[in-house]
Amino acid sequence: MSLINRFISEQGKILSRRINRLTLKQQRLITLAIKQARILSFLPFRNYENEKQFQAQSISIITGSRPRKNRHIPQLTEKYNYNRNLRNYNQNLRNNNRNLSSDC
């Protein structure tokens, strides 16, 4: 079991070939051995103890005690309005040029 445990992550997942540095044939044999050990209940399908710690850490990271930064919505709307006005101005210029060229 100590040999098989080297090829399993803390969450109980089978590590990839790149991490294990195994050949394809060796990885297949290890995968079969791990699956058989799980079926025979030598290994758990999931490692609940480490998973609870992992969830607690991820929840503390997500909910963190830091206050959220205030977003400057007025600045965003000003920028949006500026871009919209610029587009309208360019459109009006194009229309005026078309009108001038059609009059000639």
Biopython code that builds the backbone (N, CA, C, O; Angstrom):
import numpy as np
from Bio.PDB.StructureBuilder import StructureBuilder

atoms = [
    (1, "MET", "N", (0.823, -1.199, 0.000)),
    (1, "MET", "CA", (0.000, 0.000, 0.000)),
    (1, "MET", "C", (0.866, 1.263, 0.000)),
    (1, "MET", "O", (0.487, 2.275, -0.589)),
    (2, "SER", "N", (2.018, 1.206, 0.654)),
    (2, "SER", "CA", (2.877, 2.395, 0.668)),
    (2, "SER", "C", (3.394, 2.706, -0.740)),
    (2, "SER", "O", (3.590, 3.872, -1.086)),
    (3, "LEU", "N", (3.613, 1.675, -1.545)),
    (3, "LEU", "CA", (4.050, 1.884, -2.923)),
    (3, "LEU", "C", (2.932, 2.537, -3.743)),
    (3, "LEU", "O", (3.179, 3.469, -4.509)),
    (4, "ILE", "N", (1.720, 2.046, -3.578)),
    (4, "ILE", "CA", (0.589, 2.590, -4.340)),
    (4, "ILE", "C", (0.273, 4.018, -3.901)),
    (4, "ILE", "O", (-0.111, 4.850, -4.723)),
    (5, "ASN", "N", (0.432, 4.303, -2.614)),
    (5, "ASN", "CA", (0.111, 5.647, -2.108)),
    (5, "ASN", "C", (0.995, 6.727, -2.713)),
    (5, "ASN", "O", (0.618, 7.898, -2.723)),
    (6, "ARG", "N", (2.160, 6.352, -3.214)),
    (6, "ARG", "CA", (3.046, 7.343, -3.847)),
    (6, "ARG", "C", (2.444, 7.901, -5.127)),
    (6, "ARG", "O", (2.799, 9.001, -5.551)),
    (7, "PHE", "N", (1.532, 7.149, -5.748)),
    (7, "PHE", "CA", (0.958, 7.540, -7.040)),
    (7, "PHE", "C", (-0.435, 8.145, -6.912)),
    (7, "PHE", "O", (-1.150, 8.283, -7.905)),
    (8, "ILE", "N", (-0.819, 8.506, -5.688)),
    (8, "ILE", "CA", (-2.140, 9.097, -5.442)),
    (8, "ILE", "C", (-1.950, 10.464, -4.801)),
    (8, "ILE", "O", (-1.090, 10.646, -3.939)),
    (9, "SER", "N", (-2.777, 11.439, -5.241)),
    (9, "SER", "CA", (-2.679, 12.792, -4.681)),
    (9, "SER", "C", (-3.322, 12.844, -3.297)),
    (9, "SER", "O", (-3.870, 11.851, -2.818)),
    (10, "GLU", "N", (-3.247, 14.016, -2.663)),
    (10, "GLU", "CA", (-3.833, 14.189, -1.333)),
    (10, "GLU", "C", (-5.345, 14.035, -1.357)),
    (10, "GLU", "O", (-5.944, 13.594, -0.375)),
    (11, "GLN", "N", (-5.966, 14.398, -2.478)),
    (11, "GLN", "CA", (-7.423, 14.270, -2.591)),
    (11, "GLN", "C", (-7.849, 12.847, -2.965)),
    (11, "GLN", "O", (-9.042, 12.542, -2.985)),
    (12, "GLY", "N", (-6.879, 11.978, -3.261)),
    (12, "GLY", "CA", (-7.197, 10.599, -3.607)),
    (12, "GLY", "C", (-7.255, 10.355, -5.098)),
    (12, "GLY", "O", (-7.714, 9.297, -5.527)),
    (13, "LYS", "N", (-6.799, 11.309, -5.903)),
    (13, "LYS", "CA", (-6.810, 11.138, -7.354)),
    (13, "LYS", "C", (-5.521, 10.459, -7.815)),
    (13, "LYS", "O", (-4.471, 10.594, -7.186)),
    (14, "ILE", "N", (-5.623, 9.731, -8.919)),
    (14, "ILE", "CA", (-4.451, 9.089, -9.496)),
    (14, "ILE", "C", (-3.634, 10.159, -10.218)),
    (14, "ILE", "O", (-4.167, 10.891, -11.052)),
    (15, "LEU", "N", (-2.356, 10.249, -9.902)),
    (15, "LEU", "CA", (-1.498, 11.249, -10.519)),
    (15, "LEU", "C", (-1.192, 10.882, -11.967)),
    (15, "LEU", "O", (-1.197, 9.706, -12.332)),
    (16, "SER", "N", (-0.928, 11.891, -12.785)),
    (16, "SER", "CA", (-0.694, 11.662, -14.212)),
    (16, "SER", "C", (0.697, 11.076, -14.460)),
    (16, "SER", "O", (1.552, 11.046, -13.576)),
    (17, "ARG", "N", (0.886, 10.618, -15.685)),
    (17, "ARG", "CA", (2.174, 10.036, -16.087)),
    (17, "ARG", "C", (3.306, 11.037, -15.986)),
    (17, "ARG", "O", (4.419, 10.689, -15.591)),
    (18, "ARG", "N", (3.020, 12.295, -16.349)),
    (18, "ARG", "CA", (4.069, 13.313, -16.319)),
    (18, "ARG", "C", (4.582, 13.544, -14.906)),
    (18, "ARG", "O", (5.780, 13.733, -14.692)),
    (19, "ILE", "N", (3.678, 13.526, -13.957)),
    (19, "ILE", "CA", (4.082, 13.744, -12.561)),
    (19, "ILE", "C", (4.807, 12.513, -12.033)),
    (19, "ILE", "O", (5.826, 12.635, -11.352)),
    (20, "ASN", "N", (4.282, 11.321, -12.345)),
    (20, "ASN", "CA", (4.885, 10.075, -11.860)),
    (20, "ASN", "C", (6.156, 9.711, -12.604)),
    (20, "ASN", "O", (6.984, 8.956, -12.096)),
    (21, "ARG", "N", (6.311, 10.254, -13.819)),
    (21, "ARG", "CA", (7.437, 9.913, -14.695)),
    (21, "ARG", "C", (7.479, 8.406, -14.973)),
    (21, "ARG", "O", (8.505, 7.747, -14.805)),
    (22, "LEU", "N", (6.333, 7.895, -15.402)),
    (22, "LEU", "CA", (6.217, 6.482, -15.748)),
    (22, "LEU", "C", (5.985, 6.329, -17.239)),
    (22, "LEU", "O", (5.571, 7.267, -17.921)),
    (23, "THR", "N", (6.258, 5.130, -17.733)),
    (23, "THR", "CA", (5.921, 4.832, -19.124)),
    (23, "THR", "C", (4.426, 4.547, -19.195)),
    (23, "THR", "O", (3.762, 4.407, -18.168)),
    (24, "LEU", "N", (3.906, 4.462, -20.407)),
    (24, "LEU", "CA", (2.482, 4.210, -20.582)),
    (24, "LEU", "C", (2.084, 2.867, -19.977)),
    (24, "LEU", "O", (1.046, 2.754, -19.325)),
    (25, "LYS", "N", (2.906, 1.864, -20.196)),
    (25, "LYS", "CA", (2.620, 0.518, -19.670)),
    (25, "LYS", "C", (2.628, 0.520, -18.142)),
    (25, "LYS", "O", (1.754, -0.074, -17.511)),
    (26, "GLN", "N", (3.619, 1.191, -17.552)),
    (26, "GLN", "CA", (3.699, 1.263, -16.086)),
    (26, "GLN", "C", (2.504, 2.012, -15.504)),
    (26, "GLN", "O", (1.957, 1.616, -14.475)),
    (27, "GLN", "N", (2.097, 3.117, -16.181)),
    (27, "GLN", "CA", (0.958, 3.891, -15.683)),
    (27, "GLN", "C", (-0.317, 3.068, -15.722)),
    (27, "GLN", "O", (-1.137, 3.147, -14.808)),
    (28, "ARG", "N", (-0.489, 2.277, -16.775)),
    (28, "ARG", "CA", (-1.681, 1.420, -16.856)),
    (28, "ARG", "C", (-1.692, 0.390, -15.732)),
    (28, "ARG", "O", (-2.733, 0.133, -15.128)),
    (29, "LEU", "N", (-0.531, -0.197, -15.453)),
    (29, "LEU", "CA", (-0.457, -1.189, -14.368)),
    (29, "LEU", "C", (-0.742, -0.545, -13.012)),
    (29, "LEU", "O", (-1.452, -1.116, -12.184)),
    (30, "ILE", "N", (-0.189, 0.637, -12.792)),
    (30, "ILE", "CA", (-0.439, 1.352, -11.525)),
    (30, "ILE", "C", (-1.917, 1.689, -11.392)),
    (30, "ILE", "O", (-2.501, 1.532, -10.320)),
    (31, "THR", "N", (-2.525, 2.156, -12.493)),
    (31, "THR", "CA", (-3.948, 2.501, -12.473)),
    (31, "THR", "C", (-4.795, 1.280, -12.137)),
    (31, "THR", "O", (-5.717, 1.363, -11.325)),
    (32, "LEU", "N", (-4.484, 0.154, -12.757)),
    (32, "LEU", "CA", (-5.213, -1.083, -12.448)),
    (32, "LEU", "C", (-5.026, -1.477, -10.986)),
    (32, "LEU", "O", (-5.987, -1.869, -10.324)),
    (33, "ALA", "N", (-3.803, -1.376, -10.478)),
    (33, "ALA", "CA", (-3.538, -1.748, -9.078)),
    (33, "ALA", "C", (-4.315, -0.838, -8.123)),
    (33, "ALA", "O", (-4.865, -1.311, -7.129)),
    (34, "ILE", "N", (-4.362, 0.465, -8.419)),
    (34, "ILE", "CA", (-5.079, 1.403, -7.552)),
    (34, "ILE", "C", (-6.572, 1.099, -7.580)),
    (34, "ILE", "O", (-7.225, 1.091, -6.537)),
    (35, "LYS", "N", (-7.115, 0.846, -8.778)),
    (35, "LYS", "CA", (-8.551, 0.545, -8.888)),
    (35, "LYS", "C", (-8.905, -0.758, -8.169)),
    (35, "LYS", "O", (-9.944, -0.847, -7.515)),
    (36, "GLN", "N", (-8.042, -1.763, -8.292)),
    (36, "GLN", "CA", (-8.297, -3.018, -7.589)),
    (36, "GLN", "C", (-8.222, -2.820, -6.078)),
    (36, "GLN", "O", (-9.018, -3.391, -5.333)),
    (37, "ALA", "N", (-7.261, -2.009, -5.629)),
    (37, "ALA", "CA", (-7.140, -1.752, -4.191)),
    (37, "ALA", "C", (-8.365, -1.012, -3.672)),
    (37, "ALA", "O", (-8.807, -1.256, -2.550)),
    (38, "ARG", "N", (-8.907, -0.125, -4.468)),
    (38, "ARG", "CA", (-10.122, 0.592, -4.059)),
    (38, "ARG", "C", (-11.311, -0.369, -3.972)),
    (38, "ARG", "O", (-12.102, -0.306, -3.031)),
    (39, "ILE", "N", (-11.429, -1.256, -4.961)),
    (39, "ILE", "CA", (-12.546, -2.203, -4.961)),
    (39, "ILE", "C", (-12.442, -3.152, -3.771)),
    (39, "ILE", "O", (-13.452, -3.497, -3.157)),
    (40, "LEU", "N", (-11.221, -3.573, -3.448)),
    (40, "LEU", "CA", (-11.015, -4.472, -2.310)),
    (40, "LEU", "C", (-10.985, -3.722, -0.984)),
    (40, "LEU", "O", (-10.738, -4.316, 0.065)),
    (41, "SER", "N", (-11.236, -2.430, -1.033)),
    (41, "SER", "CA", (-11.284, -1.503, 0.111)),
    (41, "SER", "C", (-9.974, -1.435, 0.901)),
    (41, "SER", "O", (-9.979, -1.262, 2.119)),
    (42, "PHE", "N", (-8.861, -1.573, 0.191)),
    (42, "PHE", "CA", (-7.565, -1.276, 0.794)),
    (42, "PHE", "C", (-7.300, 0.228, 0.742)),
    (42, "PHE", "O", (-6.597, 0.781, 1.587)),
    (43, "LEU", "N", (-7.877, 0.871, -0.264)),
    (43, "LEU", "CA", (-7.760, 2.325, -0.429)),
    (43, "LEU", "C", (-9.152, 2.925, -0.517)),
    (43, "LEU", "O", (-10.056, 2.302, -1.074)),
    (44, "PRO", "N", (-9.343, 4.128, 0.024)),
    (44, "PRO", "CA", (-10.641, 4.782, -0.132)),
    (44, "PRO", "C", (-10.775, 5.366, -1.543)),
    (44, "PRO", "O", (-9.774, 5.688, -2.184)),
    (45, "PHE", "N", (-12.006, 5.500, -2.015)),
    (45, "PHE", "CA", (-12.220, 6.129, -3.313)),
    (45, "PHE", "C", (-11.924, 7.624, -3.246)),
    (45, "PHE", "O", (-11.431, 8.216, -4.205)),
    (46, "ARG", "N", (-12.233, 8.224, -2.092)),
    (46, "ARG", "CA", (-11.938, 9.641, -1.885)),
    (46, "ARG", "C", (-11.343, 9.792, -0.502)),
    (46, "ARG", "O", (-11.714, 9.074, 0.426)),
    (47, "ASN", "N", (-10.417, 10.731, -0.365)),
    (47, "ASN", "CA", (-9.787, 10.978, 0.917)),
    (47, "ASN", "C", (-10.538, 12.124, 1.595)),
    (47, "ASN", "O", (-10.262, 13.295, 1.337)),
    (48, "TYR", "N", (-11.487, 11.779, 2.461)),
    (48, "TYR", "CA", (-12.385, 12.771, 3.049)),
    (48, "TYR", "C", (-11.679, 13.708, 4.016)),
    (48, "TYR", "O", (-12.042, 14.881, 4.102)),
    (49, "GLU", "N", (-10.672, 13.217, 4.751)),
    (49, "GLU", "CA", (-9.991, 14.075, 5.724)),
    (49, "GLU", "C", (-9.280, 15.226, 5.027)),
    (49, "GLU", "O", (-9.446, 16.385, 5.406)),
    (50, "ASN", "N", (-8.492, 14.906, 4.012)),
    (50, "ASN", "CA", (-7.791, 15.952, 3.270)),
    (50, "ASN", "C", (-8.764, 16.817, 2.488)),
    (50, "ASN", "O", (-8.527, 18.009, 2.296)),
    (51, "GLU", "N", (-9.870, 16.210, 2.032)),
    (51, "GLU", "CA", (-10.854, 16.972, 1.262)),
    (51, "GLU", "C", (-11.520, 18.027, 2.137)),
    (51, "GLU", "O", (-11.783, 19.137, 1.676)),
    (52, "LYS", "N", (-11.796, 17.686, 3.407)),
    (52, "LYS", "CA", (-12.401, 18.669, 4.318)),
    (52, "LYS", "C", (-11.442, 19.824, 4.566)),
    (52, "LYS", "O", (-11.861, 20.981, 4.590)),
    (53, "GLN", "N", (-10.170, 19.523, 4.750)),
    (53, "GLN", "CA", (-9.184, 20.588, 4.935)),
    (53, "GLN", "C", (-9.078, 21.445, 3.687)),
    (53, "GLN", "O", (-8.988, 22.669, 3.776)),
    (54, "PHE", "N", (-9.090, 20.803, 2.514)),
    (54, "PHE", "CA", (-9.003, 21.528, 1.251)),
    (54, "PHE", "C", (-10.210, 22.443, 1.075)),
    (54, "PHE", "O", (-10.058, 23.589, 0.652)),
    (55, "GLN", "N", (-11.417, 21.947, 1.396)),
    (55, "GLN", "CA", (-12.624, 22.765, 1.280)),
    (55, "GLN", "C", (-12.586, 23.925, 2.251)),
    (55, "GLN", "O", (-12.985, 25.036, 1.900)),
    (56, "ALA", "N", (-12.112, 23.690, 3.469)),
    (56, "ALA", "CA", (-12.037, 24.764, 4.457)),
    (56, "ALA", "C", (-11.085, 25.855, 3.985)),
    (56, "ALA", "O", (-11.371, 27.040, 4.154)),
    (57, "GLN", "N", (-9.961, 25.470, 3.399)),
    (57, "GLN", "CA", (-9.014, 26.461, 2.892)),
    (57, "GLN", "C", (-9.610, 27.232, 1.731)),
    (57, "GLN", "O", (-9.464, 28.452, 1.661)),
    (58, "SER", "N", (-10.288, 26.532, 0.808)),
    (58, "SER", "CA", (-10.838, 27.221, -0.358)),
    (58, "SER", "C", (-11.979, 28.144, 0.054)),
    (58, "SER", "O", (-12.145, 29.213, -0.535)),
    (59, "ILE", "N", (-12.766, 27.753, 1.052)),
    (59, "ILE", "CA", (-13.853, 28.620, 1.517)),
    (59, "ILE", "C", (-13.281, 29.861, 2.171)),
    (59, "ILE", "O", (-13.798, 30.958, 1.959)),
    (60, "SER", "N", (-12.215, 29.714, 2.970)),
    (60, "SER", "CA", (-11.621, 30.880, 3.610)),
    (60, "SER", "C", (-10.988, 31.806, 2.582)),
    (60, "SER", "O", (-10.965, 33.022, 2.770)),
    (61, "ILE", "N", (-10.472, 31.234, 1.491)),
    (61, "ILE", "CA", (-9.896, 32.071, 0.433)),
    (61, "ILE", "C", (-11.004, 32.835, -0.277)),
    (61, "ILE", "O", (-10.855, 34.021, -0.575)),
    (62, "ILE", "N", (-12.117, 32.156, -0.550)),
    (62, "ILE", "CA", (-13.217, 32.790, -1.283)),
    (62, "ILE", "C", (-13.902, 33.853, -0.432)),
    (62, "ILE", "O", (-14.149, 34.965, -0.897)),
    (63, "THR", "N", (-14.207, 33.504, 0.820)),
    (63, "THR", "CA", (-14.973, 34.423, 1.653)),
    (63, "THR", "C", (-14.092, 35.400, 2.396)),
    (63, "THR", "O", (-14.619, 36.307, 3.041)),
    (64, "GLY", "N", (-12.787, 35.266, 2.341)),
    (64, "GLY", "CA", (-11.798, 36.082, 3.042)),
    (64, "GLY", "C", (-12.341, 37.259, 3.834)),
    (64, "GLY", "O", (-13.430, 37.753, 3.544)),
    (65, "SER", "N", (-11.605, 37.703, 4.815)),
    (65, "SER", "CA", (-12.074, 38.771, 5.685)),
    (65, "SER", "C", (-11.785, 40.149, 5.119)),
    (65, "SER", "O", (-12.181, 41.152, 5.712)),
    (66, "ARG", "N", (-11.094, 40.219, 3.969)),
    (66, "ARG", "CA", (-10.804, 41.520, 3.385)),
    (66, "ARG", "C", (-12.067, 42.141, 2.806)),
    (66, "ARG", "O", (-12.880, 41.442, 2.199)),
    (67, "PRO", "N", (-12.239, 43.443, 2.988)),
    (67, "PRO", "CA", (-13.397, 44.080, 2.361)),
    (67, "PRO", "C", (-13.186, 44.185, 0.856)),
    (67, "PRO", "O", (-12.055, 44.307, 0.383)),
    (68, "ARG", "N", (-14.264, 44.137, 0.124)),
    (68, "ARG", "CA", (-14.167, 44.243, -1.325)),
    (68, "ARG", "C", (-13.880, 45.676, -1.725)),
    (68, "ARG", "O", (-14.313, 46.620, -1.063)),
    (69, "LYS", "N", (-13.159, 45.827, -2.797)),
    (69, "LYS", "CA", (-12.856, 47.162, -3.288)),
    (69, "LYS", "C", (-14.116, 47.767, -3.903)),
    (69, "LYS", "O", (-14.886, 47.085, -4.579)),
    (70, "ASN", "N", (-14.305, 49.053, -3.654)),
    (70, "ASN", "CA", (-15.432, 49.737, -4.273)),
    (70, "ASN", "C", (-15.119, 49.984, -5.735)),
    (70, "ASN", "O", (-14.038, 50.460, -6.082)),
    (71, "ARG", "N", (-16.057, 49.662, -6.566)),
    (71, "ARG", "CA", (-15.864, 49.904, -7.986)),
    (71, "ARG", "C", (-16.329, 51.313, -8.307)),
    (71, "ARG", "O", (-17.337, 51.786, -7.782)),
    (72, "HIS", "N", (-15.595, 51.960, -9.161)),
    (72, "HIS", "CA", (-15.916, 53.341, -9.515)),
    (72, "HIS", "C", (-16.838, 53.337, -10.722)),
    (72, "HIS", "O", (-16.405, 53.523, -11.859)),
    (73, "ILE", "N", (-18.101, 53.125, -10.452)),
    (73, "ILE", "CA", (-19.079, 53.031, -11.524)),
    (73, "ILE", "C", (-19.215, 54.350, -12.283)),
    (73, "ILE", "O", (-19.343, 54.317, -13.507)),
    (74, "PRO", "N", (-19.193, 55.519, -11.615)),
    (74, "PRO", "CA", (-19.302, 56.762, -12.387)),
    (74, "PRO", "C", (-18.195, 56.896, -13.426)),
    (74, "PRO", "O", (-18.446, 57.385, -14.527)),
    (75, "GLN", "N", (-16.971, 56.470, -13.099)),
    (75, "GLN", "CA", (-15.884, 56.555, -14.059)),
    (75, "GLN", "C", (-16.139, 55.641, -15.248)),
    (75, "GLN", "O", (-15.854, 56.002, -16.390)),
    (76, "LEU", "N", (-16.677, 54.451, -14.976)),
    (76, "LEU", "CA", (-16.962, 53.524, -16.060)),
    (76, "LEU", "C", (-18.036, 54.083, -16.979)),
    (76, "LEU", "O", (-17.928, 53.970, -18.200)),
    (77, "THR", "N", (-19.084, 54.693, -16.396)),
    (77, "THR", "CA", (-20.151, 55.241, -17.227)),
    (77, "THR", "C", (-19.658, 56.449, -18.012)),
    (77, "THR", "O", (-20.087, 56.662, -19.146)),
    (78, "GLU", "N", (-18.761, 57.242, -17.426)),
    (78, "GLU", "CA", (-18.198, 58.372, -18.159)),
    (78, "GLU", "C", (-17.411, 57.884, -19.366)),
    (78, "GLU", "O", (-17.514, 58.451, -20.453)),
    (79, "LYS", "N", (-16.634, 56.844, -19.174)),
    (79, "LYS", "CA", (-15.852, 56.301, -20.275)),
    (79, "LYS", "C", (-16.775, 55.736, -21.346)),
    (79, "LYS", "O", (-16.534, 55.922, -22.539)),
    (80, "TYR", "N", (-17.828, 55.047, -20.923)),
    (80, "TYR", "CA", (-18.789, 54.493, -21.866)),
    (80, "TYR", "C", (-19.458, 55.617, -22.651)),
    (80, "TYR", "O", (-19.591, 55.527, -23.871)),
    (81, "ASN", "N", (-19.882, 56.677, -21.957)),
    (81, "ASN", "CA", (-20.536, 57.796, -22.622)),
    (81, "ASN", "C", (-19.583, 58.484, -23.590)),
    (81, "ASN", "O", (-19.987, 58.893, -24.679)),
    (82, "TYR", "N", (-18.326, 58.612, -23.197)),
    (82, "TYR", "CA", (-17.336, 59.233, -24.072)),
    (82, "TYR", "C", (-17.184, 58.427, -25.359)),
    (82, "TYR", "O", (-17.167, 58.990, -26.453)),
    (83, "ASN", "N", (-17.073, 57.100, -25.220)),
    (83, "ASN", "CA", (-16.930, 56.245, -26.400)),
    (83, "ASN", "C", (-18.181, 56.304, -27.277)),
    (83, "ASN", "O", (-18.079, 56.332, -28.504)),
    (84, "ARG", "N", (-19.354, 56.322, -26.654)),
    (84, "ARG", "CA", (-20.597, 56.399, -27.413)),
    (84, "ARG", "C", (-20.689, 57.712, -28.169)),
    (84, "ARG", "O", (-21.078, 57.730, -29.337)),
    (85, "ASN", "N", (-20.328, 58.828, -27.506)),
    (85, "ASN", "CA", (-20.356, 60.130, -28.163)),
    (85, "ASN", "C", (-19.360, 60.175, -29.326)),
    (85, "ASN", "O", (-19.654, 60.744, -30.377)),
    (86, "LEU", "N", (-18.198, 59.580, -29.137)),
    (86, "LEU", "CA", (-17.190, 59.544, -30.191)),
    (86, "LEU", "C", (-17.688, 58.756, -31.399)),
    (86, "LEU", "O", (-17.484, 59.165, -32.541)),
    (87, "ARG", "N", (-18.343, 57.624, -31.141)),
    (87, "ARG", "CA", (-18.915, 56.838, -32.234)),
    (87, "ARG", "C", (-19.977, 57.621, -32.977)),
    (87, "ARG", "O", (-20.011, 57.607, -34.208)),
    (88, "ASN", "N", (-20.856, 58.313, -32.238)),
    (88, "ASN", "CA", (-21.908, 59.110, -32.864)),
    (88, "ASN", "C", (-21.307, 60.235, -33.700)),
    (88, "ASN", "O", (-21.789, 60.521, -34.796)),
    (89, "TYR", "N", (-20.266, 60.868, -33.189)),
    (89, "TYR", "CA", (-19.609, 61.955, -33.910)),
    (89, "TYR", "C", (-19.009, 61.442, -35.222)),
    (89, "TYR", "O", (-19.158, 62.075, -36.267)),
    (90, "ASN", "N", (-18.335, 60.298, -35.159)),
    (90, "ASN", "CA", (-17.753, 59.706, -36.366)),
    (90, "ASN", "C", (-18.830, 59.310, -37.373)),
    (90, "ASN", "O", (-18.654, 59.487, -38.579)),
    (91, "GLN", "N", (-19.932, 58.781, -36.879)),
    (91, "GLN", "CA", (-21.044, 58.393, -37.758)),
    (91, "GLN", "C", (-21.622, 59.625, -38.452)),
    (91, "GLN", "O", (-21.921, 59.589, -39.645)),
    (92, "ASN", "N", (-21.778, 60.715, -37.697)),
    (92, "ASN", "CA", (-22.297, 61.954, -38.278)),
    (92, "ASN", "C", (-21.347, 62.498, -39.346)),
    (92, "ASN", "O", (-21.791, 62.988, -40.384)),
    (93, "LEU", "N", (-20.038, 62.410, -39.089)),
    (93, "LEU", "CA", (-19.069, 62.864, -40.085)),
    (93, "LEU", "C", (-19.184, 62.053, -41.373)),
    (93, "LEU", "O", (-19.159, 62.609, -42.471)),
    (94, "ARG", "N", (-19.312, 60.729, -41.227)),
    (94, "ARG", "CA", (-19.456, 59.872, -42.395)),
    (94, "ARG", "C", (-20.724, 60.214, -43.169)),
    (94, "ARG", "O", (-20.705, 60.277, -44.399)),
    (95, "ASN", "N", (-21.816, 60.434, -42.458)),
    (95, "ASN", "CA", (-23.082, 60.774, -43.119)),
    (95, "ASN", "C", (-22.956, 62.108, -43.850)),
    (95, "ASN", "O", (-23.435, 62.243, -44.976)),
    (96, "ASN", "N", (-22.314, 63.099, -43.217)),
    (96, "ASN", "CA", (-22.141, 64.396, -43.856)),
    (96, "ASN", "C", (-21.291, 64.261, -45.107)),
    (96, "ASN", "O", (-21.597, 64.880, -46.126)),
    (97, "ASN", "N", (-20.230, 63.465, -45.052)),
    (97, "ASN", "CA", (-19.393, 63.262, -46.230)),
    (97, "ASN", "C", (-20.165, 62.599, -47.355)),
    (97, "ASN", "O", (-19.980, 62.959, -48.518)),
    (98, "ARG", "N", (-21.019, 61.647, -47.042)),
    (98, "ARG", "CA", (-21.847, 60.998, -48.052)),
    (98, "ARG", "C", (-22.794, 61.989, -48.698)),
    (98, "ARG", "O", (-22.981, 62.005, -49.914)),
    (99, "ASN", "N", (-23.395, 62.827, -47.835)),
    (99, "ASN", "CA", (-24.340, 63.822, -48.358)),
    (99, "ASN", "C", (-23.631, 64.812, -49.267)),
    (99, "ASN", "O", (-24.169, 65.198, -50.305)),
    (100, "LEU", "N", (-22.437, 65.222, -48.888)),
    (100, "LEU", "CA", (-21.687, 66.171, -49.704)),
    (100, "LEU", "C", (-21.301, 65.547, -51.042)),
    (100, "LEU", "O", (-21.402, 66.201, -52.080)),
    (101, "SER", "N", (-20.863, 64.294, -51.026)),
    (101, "SER", "CA", (-20.442, 63.635, -52.260)),
    (101, "SER", "C", (-21.627, 63.350, -53.168)),
    (101, "SER", "O", (-21.472, 63.350, -54.390)),
    (102, "SER", "N", (-22.794, 63.110, -52.612)),
    (102, "SER", "CA", (-23.975, 62.843, -53.449)),
    (102, "SER", "C", (-24.520, 64.123, -54.063)),
    (102, "SER", "O", (-25.150, 64.088, -55.120)),
    (103, "ASP", "N", (-24.279, 65.273, -53.395)),
    (103, "ASP", "CA", (-24.752, 66.540, -53.935)),
    (103, "ASP", "C", (-23.942, 66.977, -55.142)),
    (103, "ASP", "O", (-24.471, 67.696, -55.989)),
    (104, "CYS", "N", (-22.703, 66.582, -55.258)),
    (104, "CYS", "CA", (-21.832, 67.032, -56.359)),
    (104, "CYS", "C", (-22.143, 66.398, -57.649)),
    (104, "CYS", "O", (-21.489, 66.686, -58.652)),
]
sb = StructureBuilder()
sb.init_structure("model")
sb.init_model(0)
sb.init_chain("A")
sb.init_seg("    ")
for serial, (resi, resn, name, xyz) in enumerate(atoms, 1):
    if name == "N":
        sb.init_residue(resn, " ", resi, " ")
    sb.init_atom(name, np.array(xyz, "f"), 0.0, 1.0, " ", f" {name:<3s}", serial, name[0])
structure = sb.get_structure()
